[in-house]
C-alpha cells in the first residue's frame, strides 16, 4: 500500500544537487510529510545537515568520460545500486519521488518507475544533465530552472514546467533587503566566487585586472574573493602590492551577507550560484567553467545575459585588460549597474521551492 505522506528525494552528491534537495526536503517536512533522501557516498556526507530526514546511501557511479574497464565497473555498481533502491522503494512505498540529477538517481528512479511511483525530475541547468536526459521518459513532470532547456527529447517536452532552482532560506531572506547604494564617491564592493570546482583562473586574472583600473575607481574597491587554500597568500600579496582592500578566504561562512553587501559578482555560472545571485538581485560577470559537461555553464550564462542581469565572459577570450575596462565602465556608469541589478532581481525565482513542492498536486490532476 502506498504511503500518502512519504516522499522520496533522489540526489547526486554535488553541492549543486544537494542544495535544492535540502531546500525542498525542509519545506516538505514542515508541511507534514515524511521525507526520505536516497543518495550516493558523496551525498551521504551531508547527512547531518538534513534534520528530521531519513538518509540512505546506495551504490552508484558515474560512467561519463571513463575508460572501458572503468565503465564496466561503473555499470556493475549501478546494477547493485538498483537492487539497493528496489529494496528501499519496496519498504517505503512513497506517494512520489523527486529526482535532482546525478548518477545516484538512475537506479532509484528506475526502481520507482517499475513500481508505478510518479516521478518528478528537477533540472537545475539550461542543459539537461546526463542522468536526467536518460530518465526524462520515466518522469511524469520535468521541473526546470530555465525557460529554455536543451537535451530533453521532443516527445518529453510536454512534461516541462518552469519552477526555478530552490535556494537556501537564508539566501531568500536577503531579497527583502534593499541593494547597497552605489554613489560616485562611495565604496564599490565586488564578490568573487569560484563554485565547487574552484577558480584558479581568477587568482591571477582579477588582481592583474584591478592593477590596470584608474586610481579614481580602484581606490574605492573592496574585494571579497573565494580562493583555493594554496593560492590565498599569492592573491593577498598581489592586492596588497596595488593598495587594494581585499578579504581572501577559502570559504565564506557568511555568504548570504556577503552576497547582500556586494554591488557586483564575478563568478562561474553554475545553477546554484545563478539562482542565489538572482534571488538576492545581484548582477554578475559570468565566466563559465570551460570543462563543464556539455558546456552547460555557458548555456546558463546566456540566459542571464539575455535577461540583462549579467555579462557572459568566455574564459578563453578574457584578459586582464578587457576585464579592467569593463569594471571601469560599470563603476563609472552607475545607471548601467543599477539597471543590471534590477534585471537580475526580476529574473530571480524566490518561490522556486514552493512551486516545486506544488507539483505534487499536479500529479493528482495528471492521474
N, C-alpha and C positions, 0 to 999 in steps of 0.2 A: 504493500500500500504506500502511495506517495505521501511524504510528509509535507503538508502545505506550508509549513513555516520554516523549512530548511532550504537554504540557498547555498550552492557550492560555487566558489570562485576558483578558477584555474589561472595560474600566472607563472610566467618565467621569473627568473631571479634577478634581473637587472633593475636598477632604480626606476627606469622608465616604465617598467611593467608594475613594479611593486607600489609606487606612489598612488596611481589611480586605483589600484586594487584596494589599498588601505583606506582611501577616502570613501569608496563605495561600501566596504565592509563596516566601517564605523556608522554610516548612515543606516544601513540595513539593521544592524544590532540595535540602534536607537529606535528603530521602527518596530522592534519586537521579533525580528527574525533570528533564527539560529543560523549562524554563518560559519561555513567550513572552507578553509583555504587548502587547496592541493597545489603543491609547487615542487621545485627541484631542490638540489642541495644548496644552491646559492640563495634561493628564496627562503629556505629554512633558517638561514642566519638571521632573518628579520623577525623570527617568531616572537621574540619578546615585545616587539612594538605592536603586535596585533592583540590588544586586550580584549578579553571575552570572546575570542575567536579560536576555534579548533584549527590547528595547522598540521597537515600531514605532508610527508615527503615521499615522492615516488621516483623511480629510476627513469631518467631522461637524459638525452644527449643530443646536441646539435650536430648536424651532418653536412652543413654547407661548407664549401672550401676545404674539405678534408681529403686525405688520400683514400684509396680504395679500401685498404685494411682498416683505417680509422672509421670509414663509413660503415663497414660491416659490423664493427664493434658498436657503433652508434645505433644502428638499426636493431641489433640484438638487445641493447639496453632499452630502446623504446618498446620492444616487444615485452620485455619484463615489466616495464612501466605500465603497459596496457593491462597486464594481469593485476598489478597493484591497484590501478584505477578501477578495474571491474569489481574487485573486492570492496573498495571503498564506496563506490556508487551503489552497489547492492545493499550495503549496510545503511547508507544514508537515505536512500530513496528521496532525493530532493525534488522540489517543485520546479526548479530551473537551475541552469548553470550559466554563469558569466565567464567568458574566456578572454584574457587580456593579452594573449600572444606569448611567444616563446615556445621552445620545443617541449616543455613540460605540459603544455596544453594539449598536444597532439593525442597522446594516449588517453587523457582524461575526457576530451571531447568525443573521441571515438567510442569510448566505453559508455558515455551518457547517451550518445546518439543511438547506439544499438539497443538501448533500453527505453527509447522513446522520450527521453528527458528533453524539454525545449532548451535550445541553446542560443545565447546572445553573445555574439562576438563584439569586442570593443577594439577598435584600431586607433592607435594614438597618432600615427603619422599620415602624411599625404600619399605615401606609397605603402600599400598593404605589406606587412611582414610575411616571411615565408610560411610560417605556420598558419596565419590567417588566410593566405592565398589557398593553402591546401584544404582548410576546414570550412571555407565560406559556404560550400554546398550543403554542409551539415547544419548550418545555422538557420534559425527562424528569423532573426534580426541581426543586422550588421550595424552597430552604432559607431559613427565616425567622429573624428575631431576636426576635420577639414571639409569644406563644401565639395571640393573635387578630390577624388581618391583614385589612384592608379592601381592596376594589377588585381582588380576584382572582376571576374568574368561577367560578361554581359547578362548571362542568364541569372546571375545572383544580384544584380544591381538594384532590382526592385525591393530588396530587403533593407537597403541602406536608409538609415535615419541619422541626421546630424544632431549630435548632443554636445560635442566638445570634449575636452580632456579634463577629468576631475583634478583639482588641486587641493593641497592641504588647507585645513580650516584657518591656520594662522596666516597663510598667504591670502586667502579670500578676505580676511579681516582687514587687510591693508587697503583694499579697494575703497573703503569708506573714508579714507584719509586723503585729503587733497594733495596733489603732487607738490613737491617743494618749489617755491618761486625761483625763477631764473631771471636775474636782473643784470644790467650791463656791467655792474661792478662787483656783483656778488660771486660766491663760490660756484664752481661747475663740478659736480660730482659724477664720476664715472665708475661703474661697477663692471669688473671683468671676471667672467667665469669660463671654465673650460669644459664643463659637462663631465660625465662619468669617465670619458676617455682621456681627460686632461687636455691641456693645450700648450705643449712646449713651444709651438709656433708663436704664441702670444708672448712668451717670455722674452724673446728678442725683438719681435716686431713692435710692440707697444712702447717700451721705453725709447726705442730708436725713433719712433714717430713723434713722441712727445718732445724729444730734443729738438725737433725741427719746427715746432709751433712757436709763433711770435710770443715774446715775453708778456705782452698785454693780455694774452689768453692763458699761457702756461702758468703764470703767477697765480691764477685763480683756480687752477685744477686741484682737485682732491681725488685720489685714485685708490680704490679698494680692489685688489686683484687676487684671485684664487690661482695658486700655482702648485706644481709638484714640489715635494719637500726638498729634493736635491737642487732645485732652481731658485729657491726663495732668497738666499744670500746674494746671488748674482743679480736678481731683479731689484732688490733693495739698494744694492750698490749703484746700479745704473740710474735709478731715480734720484738717489742722494747726490750723485755727481752733477745732476742738472737742476738741483734745488726743488724737487717736486715732493709734495706731501703725499706719501703712499703708505697704505696698510696692506702688506702682502702676507697671505697665510695659505696653508694647505686647505683648510676648511673654515667657513664662517658659520659658527653655531647660531648666529642671529641673522640668517639670510633673509627672512621676511622684512626685518627692519632695514637691512642694507638695501634691499630692493625698493622699499618705500622711500628711502632717502636719496636714491640715485636720480640724476637727470637723464642719464643715458647708459645703456648696457652695451658692452662689447662681448659677444658670446658665440658659442656654437648654436646650431638650430635644431637641437633635439626637441622632441614633442613636449616633454615636461617643462623644459626651460621656456619655450614659447608660450605655453599655457599660463605659466606663472607670470611672465612678463606682461601678457595682455590682460590678464585678470586684474593685476595691480594697475596696469596702464603705463608701461614704461617703453619708450622707443628703443630700438636696438640696431646696432651694426652687426649683421649676421654673417658669420664666417663658417659655412657648413664644414663639418668634418669630412675630408675628402675620401676617406675609406669606409664610410657608412654603407651598409648593404643596400644595393640598388640605388645608391646616391639619394636616399630618402630625405636627408637633411637639406639638400638643395631644393627639393620639391616643397618641403615645409617653409623654407625661407622665401621662396617665390610667392607663396600665399600671403605671407605677412607683408612683403614688399608691395604686392598688388593692392593690399588694403591701406598702404601708405603708413603703416606702423613701424616700418623698419627698412633698412637698406641692405641688399644682398651684396656681399663682397667675396667672390670666389678666392680661395686661398692661393691658387696658382698665380693669380694676377695682382695680388695685394702687396704693395711695397710701403715702406715707412713714409716715403714722400707723399704717396697718394692718401694714406690714412691721415697724415698731418694736415694736408689741405682740407680734407673732408671735416675733420674735427674743428679746424679753424673756422670753416664756413658755418658749421652748425652752431658753434658757440658765439659767433659774430651775428648770426641771424636768428635771434631767439624766437621769432614768429614761426619759422620753419620747424624748429624743435618742439615748440608748443603744439603745432598742428599734428606732428607725428605722435606726440603724447596722447592727444585726444583720439587719434585714429587707432592707436594701439589699444586704448581702453575700450573703444567702440567694438573692436574685433573680439575682445575677451568674452568668455562664456562663464560667468561666475556661478551659474546654476547647473553646470555640467553634471555634477554628481547626482543632483535631484532628477534631472532629465534622464540620466542613465538608469537610475533606480526605477523610474516610472515606466520603463519599457516592459517591466513585469506585467503591468496591466494591459499593455498592447498584446501580450501573448494570449490573454483571455479572448480578446477580440479576434485574433487570428485563428484561434481554435473554434 
